[in-house]
Amino acid sequence: MKVVYPEQPSSASIRKLIDSAGTGVLFIGDPRVSIEPGPRMFERMSHIIRDLGAGIVFSDAIGRPRIDYQTGSIRDNFDFGPVVALSVTAARAVQLETNAKWGGMYDLRLRISESHPIVRIPEALYTASVTDARPSGQKQFDYVDPRNRDYQIEMERLATKHLKRIGAYLEPRFEAVAPATEKFPVKASVVIPVRNRERTILEAVRSVTGQKTDFNFNIIVVDNHSTDKTTEILQSFRDPRLIHIIPQRGDLGIGGCWNEAIYSSHCGRYTVQLDSDDLYIDDGVLARIVGELERGPYAMVVGSYTIVDFSLKEIPPGLIDHREWTRENGRNNALRINGLGAPRAFDTAILRRIGFPNVSYGEDYAVALRISRDFEIGRIYESVYLCRRWEGNTDSALPLATANRYDAYKDWLRTVEIGARQQGNGKKR
């Protein structure tokens, strides 16, 4: 047994390997990586293929634990590692796209997953070099890099066909946003969850108080028991529009802090996000976002942002505008990617029906997926937001264990959403 390598990532190249396989299990490797198999890697993977009737088997590597595959693991950057074992019978039973230039393996595993388990062996079966040593904070923007646009279009097409085959695809038909029946103290609330941001919180708050609007708004800062000078800074800020909330509970994540704001009696008709170390790009942002929410009317609006360093100097990749989003397919493609963008703004009446999960990663993605199931999401493609990347960011360079935990959680969110969409479409798998 040996590892074979495709000449290209195309469907034609992958099909050639499958058709030429002489055994029941085919080991396909990444040609960019040097792999040193462990003493029984081939036997172990082959046994799992046979024992479980698996279509694909992958494993951990020395120093590189991975995560299990779920129904919601449909993102094209799921980390299988540089070598996978394929059931030749399962692979030959599927009909690959004939014109996939980059997505041969992606199309294959999506199709195999529809009829066979994809199984991770939580054992380090080999040693491998690293294909991409960039920090997590850099890799997360690959899917919105304009240089990768043709690649992303192909991946979206393959993912969309998969969703159609499993009954989770949603047609571009949306529920109407009903007028609110609740009474709100102001038209808009800017929500800022914060913990220990003494260096940036004052700038963030001033970015909001400087907004020019023809409607009333407030700022709800949920101070999650800061231990630096954040609380003191907020208490000394003199502006009646600032609502400073310190939760009674001590077990809240970012999502829990959002819930403190949106279910508060201070919350406005619309709720707009601002992170505690970020800024609005000018004094017309709030008016523009609220105007877009009302124009739809939309249940949610997502803007565009520019990546900057701590001193607000633009840094690569610069503008993140998510132009891959389309009205026709955006909410389906949202299941393939890891985020929808920022800043995010909501119809508070609808948001209160959903609420945020009490976590500190993926809470916004969870809400966006749920809203997109029923409602159209509005977009603003010009930058309205400065997003700082600095040493204080929690996602600038994640440890592997944390990145794995975050990826597994978002895959689970997608698993739940796919199941809900299948139920809504009347098709259970």
C-alpha positions in Angstrom: 0.0 0.0 0.0 1.2 3.5 -0.8 0.0 7.1 -0.9 -0.8 8.4 -4.4 -0.9 12.0 -5.4 -3.2 13.8 -7.9 -1.6 15.7 -10.7 -4.1 18.6 -10.3 -6.9 19.4 -7.8 -9.4 19.0 -10.6 -12.2 16.4 -10.8 -10.6 14.8 -13.8 -7.3 14.2 -12.0 -9.2 12.8 -8.9 -11.3 10.5 -11.1 -8.2 9.2 -12.8 -6.7 8.1 -9.5 -10.0 6.4 -8.5 -10.4 4.6 -11.8 -6.8 3.3 -11.7 -7.0 2.0 -8.1 -6.0 -1.6 -7.8 -7.2 -2.2 -4.3 -10.3 -1.6 -2.2 -8.8 1.4 -0.3 -7.1 4.3 -2.0 -4.7 6.6 -0.1 -4.7 10.1 -1.6 -2.0 12.6 -0.4 -1.4 16.3 -0.7 1.5 16.8 -3.1 2.6 19.9 -1.2 3.3 18.0 2.0 6.0 15.5 3.0 4.3 12.5 4.8 6.0 9.9 6.9 3.5 7.1 7.6 3.5 5.5 11.0 4.2 1.8 11.4 0.6 0.8 10.8 -1.1 3.8 9.2 -2.3 2.0 6.1 -3.6 -1.0 8.0 -5.4 1.1 10.6 -7.2 3.2 8.1 -8.1 0.2 5.9 -9.6 -1.6 8.9 -11.8 1.4 9.8 -13.0 1.7 6.1 -14.0 -2.0 6.2 -15.3 -2.2 9.8 -17.6 0.9 9.6 -18.4 0.9 5.9 -16.8 4.4 5.8 -16.4 6.3 2.6 -13.5 8.4 3.8 -11.2 8.0 6.8 -8.7 10.5 8.1 -6.6 10.8 11.2 -4.6 13.0 13.6 -0.9 13.5 12.9 2.0 13.8 15.3 1.5 17.2 17.0 -1.6 17.9 14.9 -4.9 16.7 16.5 -8.0 17.3 14.3 -11.8 17.4 14.8 -14.5 15.0 13.8 -16.5 15.4 10.6 -20.1 16.4 10.9 -23.0 17.0 8.5 -22.2 20.7 8.9 -18.5 20.3 8.1 -19.2 21.4 4.5 -16.7 24.2 4.4 -14.1 23.6 1.8 -11.2 24.3 4.2 -12.1 21.5 6.6 -8.8 20.0 7.8 -8.6 16.3 6.8 -4.8 16.5 6.9 -2.5 15.7 4.0 -3.6 12.0 3.6 -7.0 10.4 3.5 -8.2 6.9 2.8 -11.0 6.4 0.4 -13.3 3.5 -0.1 -12.8 2.8 -3.8 -16.3 1.3 -4.0 -17.9 4.4 -2.5 -15.7 6.7 -4.7 -16.6 4.9 -7.9 -20.3 5.0 -7.1 -20.4 8.8 -7.2 -20.5 11.0 -10.4 -18.1 13.9 -10.0 -18.5 17.3 -11.7 -16.7 17.1 -15.0 -15.5 20.7 -15.0 -14.3 21.3 -11.4 -10.8 22.9 -11.8 -10.0 23.1 -8.0 -12.7 21.2 -6.2 -12.2 17.6 -7.3 -11.6 16.4 -3.7 -14.2 18.8 -2.3 -16.9 17.5 -4.7 -15.9 13.9 -4.0 -16.1 14.1 -0.2 -19.4 16.0 -0.3 -20.9 13.3 -2.5 -19.5 10.5 -0.5 -20.8 12.0 2.7 -24.3 11.7 1.4 -24.2 7.9 1.5 -21.2 6.9 3.7 -19.7 8.0 7.0 -16.6 10.1 7.0 -14.6 9.0 10.0 -11.7 10.5 12.0 -9.3 8.2 13.8 -8.2 10.2 16.9 -4.8 8.7 16.7 -1.6 10.2 15.3 -0.9 7.8 12.4 1.8 9.8 10.6 4.1 12.8 10.7 3.7 15.6 8.1 5.1 19.0 7.3 2.9 22.0 7.6 1.2 23.3 4.5 0.2 26.7 5.8 2.0 28.1 8.9 0.2 31.5 8.9 -1.5 32.6 12.1 -5.3 31.8 12.2 -6.0 35.6 12.1 -4.5 35.7 8.6 -6.0 32.5 7.1 -9.6 33.4 8.1 -9.8 36.0 5.3 -8.8 33.7 2.4 -12.3 33.2 1.3 -13.0 36.9 0.7 -9.7 37.7 -1.0 -10.5 38.9 -4.5 -7.6 36.9 -5.9 -9.4 33.7 -4.9 -12.7 34.7 -6.4 -12.9 32.1 -9.2 -12.0 29.4 -6.8 -14.7 30.5 -4.4 -17.3 30.6 -7.1 -16.5 27.0 -7.9 -16.7 26.0 -4.3 -20.0 27.7 -3.9 -21.4 25.9 -6.9 -20.3 22.5 -5.6 -21.7 23.2 -2.1 -25.0 24.5 -3.4 -25.5 21.3 -5.5 -24.7 19.3 -2.3 -27.4 21.2 -0.3 -29.9 20.6 -3.1 -29.1 16.9 -3.1 -29.6 16.6 0.7 -32.7 18.7 0.8 -31.2 21.7 2.7 -31.2 24.2 -0.1 -33.4 27.3 0.3 -35.0 29.1 -2.6 -34.7 32.9 -2.6 -38.1 33.3 -1.1 -38.2 35.3 2.2 -40.6 36.0 5.0 -41.8 39.6 5.2 -40.6 41.7 8.2 -43.6 42.7 10.1 -44.0 46.0 11.8 -43.0 45.9 15.5 -45.8 45.7 18.0 -43.5 46.5 21.0 -42.6 50.0 22.2 -39.0 51.0 22.2 -37.4 53.9 24.1 -35.2 54.9 21.1 -35.0 54.0 17.5 -31.5 52.5 17.7 -29.1 51.0 20.2 -25.5 50.4 19.6 -24.4 47.4 21.6 -20.8 47.1 22.9 -19.9 44.0 25.0 -16.6 44.7 26.7 -14.2 43.1 29.1 -10.8 44.6 29.9 -10.5 47.1 27.0 -9.1 50.1 28.8 -7.0 51.0 25.8 -9.8 51.2 23.3 -13.3 51.5 25.0 -13.3 55.3 25.2 -12.6 55.6 21.4 -15.3 53.1 20.7 -17.9 55.0 22.7 -16.9 58.3 21.2 -17.3 56.8 17.8 -20.9 56.3 18.6 -21.7 59.5 20.4 -20.3 61.4 17.4 -22.9 59.9 15.1 -25.2 62.4 13.3 -28.8 61.2 13.0 -32.3 62.5 12.8 -33.5 60.0 15.4 -32.8 59.2 19.0 -30.3 56.5 19.9 -28.3 55.2 22.8 -25.2 53.1 23.5 -25.6 50.0 25.6 -22.2 48.9 27.0 -22.3 45.5 28.7 -19.3 45.5 30.9 -18.5 41.9 31.7 -16.8 42.4 35.1 -13.7 44.1 33.8 -10.7 44.0 36.1 -8.7 46.8 34.5 -9.8 50.4 34.2 -12.6 49.8 31.7 -15.3 50.1 34.3 -13.8 53.3 35.7 -13.6 54.9 32.3 -17.2 54.1 31.5 -18.5 55.4 34.8 -16.6 58.7 34.3 -18.0 59.2 30.8 -20.7 61.9 31.0 -23.4 61.4 28.3 -27.0 60.4 29.1 -27.1 58.2 26.0 -24.6 55.8 27.5 -26.2 52.9 29.3 -23.6 51.1 31.3 -24.7 47.6 32.3 -22.7 45.3 34.6 -24.4 41.9 34.6 -25.4 40.2 37.8 -24.2 36.9 36.5 -20.5 36.1 36.2 -20.8 33.3 33.7 -21.6 35.2 30.5 -19.8 35.0 27.2 -20.1 37.6 24.5 -23.4 36.1 23.4 -24.7 36.3 27.0 -23.7 40.0 27.1 -25.6 40.6 23.9 -28.7 39.1 25.5 -28.3 41.5 28.5 -28.5 44.3 26.0 -31.3 43.2 23.7 -33.7 42.1 26.4 -33.0 45.3 28.4 -35.8 47.9 28.6 -33.2 50.4 27.2 -32.9 48.6 23.9 -34.0 50.4 20.8 -36.1 49.4 17.8 -32.9 48.4 16.0 -29.7 47.0 17.4 -26.3 47.7 15.9 -23.0 46.0 16.7 -19.7 47.7 17.6 -16.8 45.8 19.2 -15.0 47.4 22.0 -11.8 47.9 20.1 -13.3 49.0 16.8 -14.7 52.2 15.3 -17.2 53.4 12.9 -15.5 55.0 9.8 -17.4 58.3 10.0 -20.3 60.1 11.7 -22.9 58.9 9.2 -22.6 55.1 9.7 -25.5 54.7 12.2 -27.9 56.6 10.1 -26.9 54.6 7.0 -27.3 51.3 8.7 -30.7 52.1 10.2 -31.8 53.5 6.8 -30.9 50.2 5.2 -32.8 48.2 7.8 -35.9 50.3 7.1 -35.5 50.3 3.4 -35.8 46.6 3.1 -37.3 46.2 5.5 -34.7 43.7 6.6 -34.4 41.6 9.7 -30.6 42.0 9.6 -28.1 44.1 7.7 -24.4 43.4 7.4 -21.9 46.1 6.5 -18.3 46.0 5.3 -15.1 46.8 7.2 -11.5 47.7 6.7 -8.7 45.8 8.6 -6.4 48.3 10.4 -3.7 48.1 13.0 -3.9 49.6 16.4 -3.0 53.0 15.1 -5.8 52.7 12.5 -3.4 52.2 9.5 -4.9 49.9 6.9 -3.2 46.5 6.7 -3.8 43.5 4.4 -6.2 42.3 3.4 -7.8 45.7 3.8 -11.5 45.9 2.8 -13.7 42.9 3.7 -16.9 43.4 1.8 -18.2 39.9 1.3 -19.3 40.6 -2.3 -19.6 36.8 -2.7 -23.0 37.3 -1.1 -26.0 37.3 -3.5 -29.7 37.6 -2.8 -30.3 34.4 -4.7 -27.8 32.2 -2.9 -26.2 34.1 0.0 -28.0 32.1 2.8 -27.0 28.8 1.2 -23.4 29.8 0.7 -23.4 31.1 4.3 -23.3 27.4 5.3 -19.9 27.0 3.6 -18.1 30.0 5.0 -17.2 31.0 8.5 -18.8 34.4 8.8 -21.0 37.0 7.2 -19.1 40.2 8.0 -19.4 43.3 10.1 -20.9 45.5 11.5 -24.1 43.6 12.0 -27.4 45.2 12.7 -30.8 43.7 13.6 -34.5 44.3 13.9 -34.7 44.0 17.7 -38.2 42.5 17.7 -37.0 39.6 15.5 -33.7 39.3 17.4 -35.5 38.9 20.7 -37.3 35.9 19.3 -34.0 34.1 18.7 -31.5 35.3 21.2 -27.8 34.7 21.3 -26.1 31.5 22.5 -24.0 32.2 25.6 -20.6 31.7 24.0 -17.7 34.0 23.0 -17.1 32.7 19.5 -19.6 32.1 16.8 -22.5 33.7 18.6 -23.0 36.2 15.8 -22.8 33.4 13.1 -25.4 31.4 15.0 -27.9 34.2 14.9 -27.1 35.1 11.3 -27.8 31.6 10.1 -31.0 31.4 12.1 -32.2 34.8 10.7 -31.2 33.9 7.1 -33.4 30.7 7.3 -36.5 32.9 7.2 -35.5 36.4 6.3 -33.6 38.3 3.7 -30.3 39.9 4.9 -29.4 43.4 3.6 -25.8 44.3 2.7 -23.7 47.4 2.6 -20.7 46.8 0.4 -18.8 50.0 1.2 -16.6 50.2 4.3 -18.4 51.6 7.3 -16.2 50.1 10.1 -12.6 50.0 11.1 -11.7 46.6 12.5 -8.5 46.6 14.6 -6.1 43.6 14.4 -3.6 43.8 17.3 -2.1 41.8 20.0 -5.2 42.2 22.1 -7.5 40.4 19.6 -8.7 37.0 20.8 -8.5 35.6 17.2 -5.3 37.1 16.0 -3.2 33.9 16.5 -5.2 31.1 18.1 -3.6 28.0 19.6 -4.4 24.9 17.7 -6.7 23.5 20.5 -8.7 26.7 20.5 -8.9 26.8 16.7 -10.1 23.2 16.7 -12.8 23.9 19.3 -14.0 27.0 17.5 -14.1 25.1 14.1 -16.0 22.2 15.7 -18.6 24.6 17.2 -19.3 26.3 14.0 -19.5 23.0 12.2 -22.1 22.0 14.8 -24.0 25.2 14.2 -24.1 24.4 10.5 -25.2 20.8 11.4 -28.1 22.2 13.3 -29.0 24.7 10.6 -28.9 22.1 7.8 -31.1 19.8 9.9 -33.6 22.6 10.4 -33.7 23.4 6.8 -34.2 19.8 5.8 -37.1 19.6 8.3 -38.5 22.8 6.8 -38.2 21.5 3.3 -40.0 18.3 4.4 -37.1 16.0 3.7 -35.3 14.0 6.4 -32.1 12.2 5.7 
